């Protein structure tokens, strides 16, 4: 199974991805985790990514497409995967489509978690208290929300036109949200 999970910052993409990978026996590929790992290693990609992330901006399409291209050819992806945090722009979505075509993979579903924007800001501020993420300040959160609606929201229509978009309310108990997702993708 080849899935992606999307939605605005703080909606629970990472949380649901971790639940779904266990239930479905597929791997979870988080571009955010990959980038944070590269930042920690102080790699060339990490240095560039940190500049973007600390300003609340999206990392460039070329860098992310290259990361995903290298990641999807690894053997642990053969059984299936769930993409989290990618794609976030139309160029990334078309790049992913090209990569998947070259690998003979079909995207089964694009899961779109939806929620109230004010609730999401509160969730992210609570997350900061636990995780200490550098991109969880109120100013950066609001900037990321604006970027989401400007650059990422258009991919909702992209996947709707492909007939694979599945909208799910991202607010509520984690287990209930997971159950709703499993029901609509099976």
Buried (B, 14 or more C-beta within 10 A) or exposed (E): BBBBBBBBBBBBBBBBBBBBBEEBEBBBBBBBBBBBBBBEEEEEBBEBBBEBBEEBBBBBBEBBBBBBBEBBEEEEBEEBBBBBBBBBBBBBBBBBBEBBEEBEBEBBBBBBBBBEBEEBBEBBBEBBEEEEBEBBBEEBBBBBBEBBEEBBBEBBEBBEEEEBBBBBEBBEEEEEBBEBBEEEBE
